[in-house]
Amino acid sequence: MKALVTGGAGYIGSVTTELLLDSGHDVIVFDNLERGHRAAVDRRARFVKGDLRDRKKIAAVMAREKPDAVMHFAAYALVGESMDKPETYFGNNLVGGVNLAEAMLAAGVGKIVFSSTCATYGQPQRTPITEDEPQRPINPYGESKLLLEKALDWYRRIRGMQTVFLRYFNACGATKRFGEDHDPETHLIPIVLQAALGKRDRVTIFGEDYDTPDGTCLRDYIHIVDLAQAHILALTSAVSGAFNLGNGNGYSVKEVIETARQVTGHPIPAAAGPRRPGDPARLLAAADKARTELGWKPKHPDLRAIIESAWAWHRAHPDGYADKRPERNG
């Protein structure tokens, strides 16, 4: 298939692009490089520098390329920032997404696989979280993703667009070529590995008094390769609707730090800090629907294997993506 991948210079988009190409698909990456990295775009893909808030640009690219489907990753994704700049999140994540959908309809492109998030659920009433859990976001980031889900669902009902929403939890790990490089970094595993590399003095544990076995938050960590495979399965199947992606077995903050100590051989100092507002004690995914309807089965659920893959990438790229190749815009 021919796929247009928005946000293909970002963490999840870059790995999904790599695996799409490995599977024989034709890929066009559309990214403004504001938060992604040109060096994270697989050389086999065609790259177009562009912003989804530029309606004319995305419409022209869609009309020219006429892909079979779109994989939509491009978004701002920092919860704290969304609380400070809600208008920025709605302008980019929602308006940009609607511009993308309108460009698809105008070009006759009928399928989109949307990278959504567990943040649409807010504070869950139960765990593991199923797809029918009420969606009550508690920050503009989650709200912007939910509003685009709703908009795309109306396009499905009225215009016949095939829409797939993949809601996932803590993406982590790396392939040999592509890994995680954010500025600022907010995800636990790369933060812990930065401490192992001497780029941080310590890791802060935000709360040690939760109702969990060791008092720290439990999260569902999913290998980036497993996430990418789920996107490819969604691309090549006839399904529609929402699917949670996760392993269902949570690991605590302390378990992540201790496993990273074992993998890296470094002490990784950690210090207790106050709870962060809005942090649930447990966030675990019920992914039965993805397994049943997509035929998806995570191949790398073990925390140690996830951290080993991330550690190998961070050691090989201690400064992240330092490559400054020419962009070769399309």
TASULPE-V731772 format. One line per field, one symbol per residue. ss: DSSP state (~ for helix, > for strand, _ for the rest). phi: phi as a letter, one per 40 degrees, with the letter a starting at -180 (. if undefined). psi: psi as a letter, one per 40 degrees, with the letter a starting at -180 (. if undefined). A space follows every 10 residues. Layout:
ss = ???
phi = ???
psi = ???
This chain:
ss = _>>>>>____ ~~~~~~~~~~ ~~___>>>>> >______~~~ _____>>>>_ ____~~~~~~ ~~~~~___>> >>______~~ ~~~~_~~~~~ ~~~~~~~~~~ ~~~~~~~___ >>>>>>>~~~ _>______>_ _____>___~ ~~~~~~~~~~ ~~~~~~~~~_ _>>>>>>>_> >>________ _______~~~ ~~~~~~____ __>>>>____ _______>>_ >>>~~~~~~~ ~~~~~_____ >>>>>_____ >>~~~~~~~~ ~~~~_____> >>>_______ _>>_>__~~~ ~~~~______ __~~~~~~~~ ~~~~~~____ __________
phi = .bbcbcgccc ccccccddcc cccgccbbcb acgcbcbdcc cdccccbbca bccccccccc cccccfccab bbbcacabdc ccccbccccc cccccdccdc cccccccgcb bbbbccaccc cgcccaaccb cccdcbdbac dcccccccdc ccccccccbg ccbbbbbbbb cagacccbab abaccbcccc cccccccgcb cabccchbbc cbdbgbcbbc cbcdcccccc ccccccbccb hbbcbacgbc bcdccccccc ccccgbcfdb bcbcdcdgcc cbbbccbdcc ccccgcadcb cccccccdcc ccccccbcbg cccbcdcfcb
psi = ihhhhifeea cddddddddd ddeeihhhhh ieedeahdee hhdeihhhhi heegdddddd dddddgidih hhdhiifhdd ddddgddddd dddddddddd ddddddefhe hhhhgaieed dbhidiiihi eehhhgieid dddddddddd ddddddddee hhhhhhhibg hiaiaddhah gihiheiddd ddddddeeei dihhhghefi gideeiihih hhhddddddd dddddeieii aihihidehi iidddddddd ddddeidgii iiiiihhehi dhhihhfddd dddefhhhef ehdddddddd ddddddgdea gehfiidfi.
